[in-house]
Amino acid sequence: MDIFTRIAEDRIKDALSRGDFEQLPGKGKPLELEDLSHVPEELRIGYKLLKNAGVIPEEMQLSKEMVSLQELIALCKSDEERVPLQKRLNEKRIRFRMLLESQGLADSAVFAQYEQKVRTKLEGDG
């Protein structure tokens, strides 16, 4: 056992004896493991870091906005209402594509699968 492992073990034992772990949220309940199979493996750590910090990745925010705009467009009764929303949707799509291209993801096979899963989930088709 190296020195760092020993120090960590000693600190954990001290905290246990003081009862520091008694009031933790979720104590006695099973862990809620998140299914990240829809997120490409190389993006999972970054995704978890952002999620735990309460930050949503820009591409996810854009995806949500695009879905909201699509829903609004479907509710429009006239072209007068529909055209400005369609323009905003097209701008969001262009920004989304540019963002993916800047990350080198726009043309990858992994991204194509990821994109389809995200779209399906956000659009409620699956």
C-alpha positions as a printed NumPy array, in Angstrom:
array([[  0.   ,   0.   ,   0.   ],
       [  1.537,   3.338,  -1.02 ],
       [  1.561,   6.413,   1.211],
       [ -1.323,   8.189,  -0.564],
       [ -3.601,   5.165,  -0.279],
       [ -2.721,   4.884,   3.404],
       [ -3.473,   8.579,   4.032],
       [ -6.791,   8.303,   2.179],
       [ -7.772,   5.201,   4.129],
       [ -6.898,   6.891,   7.448],
       [ -8.958,   9.965,   6.574],
       [-11.949,   7.846,   5.561],
       [-11.745,   5.911,   8.844],
       [-11.557,   9.186,  10.823],
       [-14.574,  10.588,   8.983],
       [-16.525,   7.373,   9.606],
       [-15.738,   7.48 ,  13.323],
       [-16.888,  11.127,  13.512],
       [-20.131,  10.242,  11.68 ],
       [-19.423,  12.552,   8.743],
       [-21.149,  10.167,   6.34 ],
       [-24.358,   9.752,   8.346],
       [-26.316,  12.657,   6.827],
       [-25.425,  12.236,   3.174],
       [-28.315,  12.579,   0.706],
       [-29.472,   9.226,  -0.603],
       [-28.014,   7.289,   2.329],
       [-29.401,   3.764,   2.337],
       [-30.855,   4.119,  -1.155],
       [-29.525,   2.474,  -4.313],
       [-27.317,   4.583,  -6.543],
       [-29.015,   6.102,  -9.559],
       [-26.65 ,   5.209, -12.361],
       [-27.049,   7.28 , -15.473],
       [-27.177,   5.549, -18.841],
       [-24.63 ,   7.342, -20.998],
       [-24.682,   4.837, -23.844],
       [-26.174,   7.537, -26.102],
       [-23.132,   9.783, -25.552],
       [-19.99 ,   8.892, -27.529],
       [-17.331,   7.464, -25.215],
       [-14.855,  10.265, -25.921],
       [-17.446,  12.866, -24.817],
       [-18.704,  11.169, -21.644],
       [-16.269,  12.657, -19.134],
       [-16.819,  16.165, -20.454],
       [-20.566,  15.602, -20.464],
       [-20.541,  14.454, -16.826],
       [-18.366,  17.395, -15.743],
       [-20.665,  19.894, -17.414],
       [-23.796,  18.198, -16.12 ],
       [-22.504,  18.08 , -12.549],
       [-21.632,  21.778, -12.806],
       [-25.171,  22.538, -13.978],
       [-24.002,  23.593, -17.437],
       [-25.618,  22.309, -20.581],
       [-23.387,  21.938, -23.66 ],
       [-24.146,  24.49 , -26.351],
       [-25.121,  21.801, -28.861],
       [-27.704,  20.433, -26.417],
       [-29.083,  23.922, -25.778],
       [-29.338,  24.511, -29.518],
       [-31.054,  21.139, -29.955],
       [-33.64 ,  22.015, -27.337],
       [-34.241,  25.411, -28.936],
       [-34.659,  23.792, -32.358],
       [-37.238,  21.357, -31.001],
       [-39.129,  24.213, -29.317],
       [-39.134,  26.184, -32.558],
       [-40.385,  23.15 , -34.489],
       [-43.229,  22.778, -32.015],
       [-44.111,  26.458, -32.34 ],
       [-44.019,  26.257, -36.124],
       [-46.412,  23.306, -36.029],
       [-48.86 ,  25.427, -34.038],
       [-48.743,  28.419, -36.388],
       [-51.911,  29.192, -38.298],
       [-50.451,  31.559, -40.875],
       [-47.286,  32.157, -42.862],
       [-46.994,  35.51 , -41.111],
       [-46.38 ,  33.65 , -37.852],
       [-44.511,  30.738, -39.375],
       [-41.891,  32.514, -41.533],
       [-39.99 ,  34.347, -38.744],
       [-39.911,  31.182, -36.644],
       [-38.691,  29.133, -39.614],
       [-35.936,  31.696, -40.163],
       [-34.851,  31.415, -36.517],
       [-34.927,  27.621, -36.775],
       [-32.708,  27.708, -39.862],
       [-30.257,  30.009, -38.052],
       [-30.143,  27.587, -35.104],
       [-29.525,  24.66 , -37.474],
       [-26.655,  26.5  , -39.151],
       [-25.127,  27.401, -35.767],
       [-25.54 ,  23.783, -34.622],
       [-23.817,  22.457, -37.742],
       [-20.988,  25.01 , -37.447],
       [-20.466,  24.076, -33.813],
       [-20.22 ,  20.401, -34.689],
       [-17.856,  21.07 , -37.554],
       [-15.594,  23.101, -35.269],
       [-15.45 ,  20.092, -32.939],
       [-14.689,  17.754, -35.829],
       [-17.903,  15.83 , -35.236],
       [-20.139,  16.817, -38.114],
       [-19.091,  14.05 , -40.473],
       [-18.142,  11.253, -38.082],
       [-20.105,   8.013, -37.995],
       [-20.161,   8.161, -34.19 ],
       [-21.721,  11.588, -34.299],
       [-24.347,  10.494, -36.811],
       [-25.553,   7.838, -34.367],
       [-25.367,  10.278, -31.454],
       [-27.228,  12.972, -33.374],
       [-30.036,  10.597, -34.309],
       [-30.468,   9.434, -30.708],
       [-30.513,  13.031, -29.43 ],
       [-33.008,  14.106, -32.088],
       [-35.253,  11.123, -31.348],
       [-35.187,  11.847, -27.624],
       [-35.768,  15.59 , -27.972],
       [-38.465,  15.26 , -30.597],
       [-40.246,  12.524, -28.667],
       [-40.266,  10.049, -31.548],
       [-38.898,   7.165, -29.546]])
